[in-house]
Amino acid sequence: MRLDDLGDVYWPMLELREKAPRPRPEVVVMGWRERTPPSGPWARHVARHLAGASRVLDVGAGDRAWQGLLERLGVTASYESCDPERRHAHEHDDFLAISGRYDAVLMLDLLEHLPLEQGLRFIAHAAEVVEPGGVLVVSTPNPAHPTSLQATDVTHVRAWPAHDLYGLLTLAGFEVEVHRLLHCAAARRGLVPAQKALARILGVDPADHLLVFART
């Protein structure tokens, strides 16, 4: 099955929706990256999945902030970045042209910037470059959250619902672990129970972000 052929994957993707996990939201307190060491769900999950990795590729790396963050999380892997922007130095500028293999590929807040067909090609290519036993890490805004995808960034062009992201990654050959993240300021953490209750009443998701680990 060709993942980049939407007509080929559409019905299998729909059939997998019912199997998609819906974990409980995990609270992420703003400023977790600046702590020493970084802590909270993001830090815990990333450190666990990248433990032992020797080579990491950060796709859509931007200012390469995750290089230093991974070091502070104790991840000792060699870091490479891929991004077509030229303000920062990157080892690669075209992900689809990369033929090397990596223990981990990061696509953090990237897919929502891509048209659907290009996003599907990126997922399919990730399945080719992730080493057996390695992991693809994806984060993206949760479209089930009431905050509009476009309201947060004018360059966002495509929402990736959790159940469809699960289905597409499964069809690409990955074992998929999904996390729903609810970001809040430290001063507002006490309001989280009320926020969750209101979300239930309104029929929306209180989690604003998805964090997905897809293993080969």
C-alpha positions as CSV (number, residue, x, y, z in Angstrom):
1,M,0.0,0.0,0.0
2,R,1.3,3.4,-1.0
3,L,0.8,5.8,1.9
4,D,1.1,8.8,-0.4
5,D,-1.9,7.7,-2.4
6,L,-4.8,9.0,-0.5
7,G,-7.3,6.9,-2.5
8,D,-5.4,3.8,-1.5
9,V,-5.3,4.6,2.2
10,Y,-8.5,6.4,2.9
11,W,-10.8,3.4,3.8
12,P,-8.1,1.5,5.7
13,M,-7.5,4.7,7.7
14,L,-11.2,5.0,8.5
15,E,-11.3,1.4,9.6
16,L,-8.5,2.1,12.1
17,R,-10.2,5.0,13.7
18,E,-12.1,2.8,16.1
19,K,-8.9,1.3,17.3
20,A,-7.2,4.6,18.0
21,P,-6.3,5.1,21.7
22,R,-7.7,8.0,23.7
23,P,-5.5,8.4,26.7
24,R,-6.3,10.8,29.6
25,P,-4.9,14.3,29.2
26,E,-1.6,15.0,30.8
27,V,-1.0,18.4,32.3
28,V,2.1,20.2,31.0
29,V,3.1,23.3,33.0
30,M,4.5,26.1,30.9
31,G,8.2,26.7,31.3
32,W,9.1,23.0,31.6
33,R,11.9,23.4,29.0
34,E,13.7,26.0,31.1
35,R,13.8,23.9,34.3
36,T,17.0,22.1,35.3
37,P,16.6,19.4,34.4
38,P,13.5,19.8,32.1
39,S,10.6,18.0,33.7
40,G,7.0,17.0,33.1
41,P,5.3,14.8,30.5
42,W,7.2,16.1,27.4
43,A,10.5,15.6,29.1
44,R,9.6,12.2,30.6
45,H,8.3,10.7,27.4
46,V,11.0,12.0,25.1
47,A,13.8,10.9,27.4
48,R,12.3,7.4,27.7
49,H,11.8,6.9,24.0
50,L,15.2,8.4,23.0
51,A,17.2,6.6,25.7
52,G,20.0,4.7,23.9
53,A,19.6,6.4,20.6
54,S,22.8,7.1,18.8
55,R,21.6,9.2,15.9
56,V,18.7,11.7,15.8
57,L,17.3,13.7,12.9
58,D,15.2,16.8,13.7
59,V,13.0,17.6,10.7
60,G,11.7,21.1,10.6
61,A,14.2,22.0,13.3
62,G,14.0,25.8,12.9
63,D,16.4,27.3,15.4
64,R,17.7,23.8,16.5
65,A,16.4,24.4,20.0
66,W,15.9,20.7,20.5
67,Q,19.6,20.0,20.2
68,G,20.3,21.7,23.5
69,L,17.1,20.4,25.1
70,L,18.0,16.8,24.2
71,E,21.4,17.3,25.8
72,R,19.8,18.6,29.0
73,L,17.5,15.6,29.0
74,G,20.5,13.3,29.0
75,V,20.1,12.1,25.4
76,T,23.6,11.6,24.1
77,A,22.7,10.9,20.5
78,S,24.4,12.6,17.6
79,Y,22.0,15.4,16.4
80,E,21.3,16.4,12.8
81,S,18.7,18.9,11.6
82,C,16.8,19.3,8.4
83,D,15.0,22.5,7.4
84,P,14.9,24.5,4.1
85,E,15.1,27.8,6.0
86,R,18.5,29.5,5.8
87,R,18.6,31.6,9.0
88,H,20.1,28.7,10.9
89,A,22.7,26.2,9.9
90,H,21.3,22.8,9.1
91,E,22.9,19.6,7.8
92,H,20.1,18.9,5.4
93,D,17.5,21.0,3.6
94,D,15.3,18.3,1.9
95,F,14.0,15.5,4.1
96,L,12.7,13.5,1.2
97,A,16.3,13.4,-0.3
98,I,17.8,11.9,2.9
99,S,18.8,8.3,2.6
100,G,20.6,7.7,5.9
101,R,19.2,5.8,8.8
102,Y,18.4,7.2,12.2
103,D,17.4,5.8,15.6
104,A,15.0,8.7,16.0
105,V,13.3,11.1,13.7
106,L,11.6,14.2,15.2
107,M,8.7,16.0,13.5
108,L,7.8,18.4,16.2
109,D,5.1,20.9,15.3
110,L,5.8,20.3,11.6
111,L,3.0,18.4,9.9
112,E,0.4,21.1,10.4
113,H,2.5,23.3,8.2
114,L,2.4,20.8,5.3
115,P,-0.3,20.1,2.7
116,L,-1.8,16.6,3.2
117,E,-0.1,15.0,0.3
118,Q,3.3,16.2,1.4
119,G,2.6,15.2,5.0
120,L,1.8,11.7,3.8
121,R,5.1,11.6,1.9
122,F,7.0,12.7,5.0
123,I,5.4,9.9,7.1
124,A,6.1,7.3,4.4
125,H,9.8,8.5,4.1
126,A,10.2,8.4,7.9
127,A,9.2,4.8,7.8
128,E,12.2,4.2,5.5
129,V,14.8,6.1,7.4
130,V,14.0,5.1,11.0
131,E,16.1,2.2,12.0
132,P,14.4,-1.1,13.0
133,G,13.5,-0.6,16.7
134,G,13.7,3.2,16.3
135,V,11.1,5.8,16.8
136,L,9.4,8.6,14.9
137,V,8.3,11.4,17.3
138,V,5.4,13.7,16.1
139,S,3.8,16.6,17.9
140,T,1.0,18.7,16.4
141,P,-1.8,20.9,17.7
142,N,-4.9,18.9,18.6
143,P,-7.7,20.0,16.2
144,A,-10.3,18.7,18.7
145,H,-9.3,21.5,21.1
146,P,-11.5,24.6,20.8
147,T,-8.6,26.9,19.9
148,S,-8.5,27.2,16.1
149,L,-5.5,25.7,14.3
150,Q,-5.2,28.8,12.1
151,A,-5.6,31.2,15.1
152,T,-2.3,30.2,16.5
153,D,-0.1,30.5,13.3
154,V,-0.9,31.8,9.9
155,T,1.3,29.2,8.3
156,H,-0.8,26.3,9.6
157,V,-2.5,24.6,6.7
158,R,-3.6,21.1,7.8
159,A,-5.1,19.7,10.9
160,W,-4.1,16.1,11.9
161,P,-6.8,14.5,14.1
162,A,-5.5,12.0,16.6
163,H,-7.4,9.1,15.2
164,D,-6.3,9.7,11.6
165,L,-2.7,10.3,12.6
166,Y,-2.9,7.0,14.5
167,G,-4.3,5.2,11.4
168,L,-1.8,6.7,9.0
169,L,1.2,5.8,11.2
170,T,-0.2,2.3,11.7
171,L,-0.6,1.9,8.0
172,A,3.0,3.0,7.5
173,G,4.1,0.1,9.7
174,F,4.6,1.8,13.1
175,E,3.4,0.7,16.5
176,V,1.8,3.9,17.8
177,E,1.6,5.5,21.3
178,V,-0.5,8.6,21.6
179,H,-0.4,11.3,24.3
180,R,-2.9,14.2,24.8
181,L,-1.2,17.2,26.4
182,L,-3.0,20.1,28.2
183,H,-0.6,23.0,28.6
184,C,-1.3,25.6,31.3
185,A,0.6,28.3,33.2
186,A,1.8,27.3,36.7
187,A,-0.5,29.9,38.3
188,R,-3.6,28.4,36.6
189,R,-2.9,24.7,37.3
190,G,-5.6,24.7,40.0
191,L,-8.2,25.5,37.3
192,V,-7.4,22.4,35.2
193,P,-10.3,20.3,36.8
194,A,-12.8,23.0,36.0
195,Q,-11.3,23.3,32.5
196,K,-11.8,19.5,31.9
197,A,-15.3,19.6,33.3
198,L,-16.2,22.5,31.0
199,A,-14.7,20.7,28.0
200,R,-16.9,17.7,28.7
201,I,-20.0,19.9,28.8
202,L,-19.1,21.5,25.5
203,G,-18.1,18.3,23.9
204,V,-14.5,19.5,23.1
205,D,-11.1,18.2,24.0
206,P,-9.3,20.0,26.8
207,A,-5.9,18.8,25.5
208,D,-4.4,21.3,23.1
209,H,-1.6,19.2,21.8
210,L,-0.8,15.7,20.6
211,L,2.5,13.9,21.2
212,V,2.9,10.7,19.3
213,F,5.7,8.0,19.4
214,A,5.7,5.7,16.4
215,R,8.0,2.7,16.7
216,T,9.2,0.4,13.9
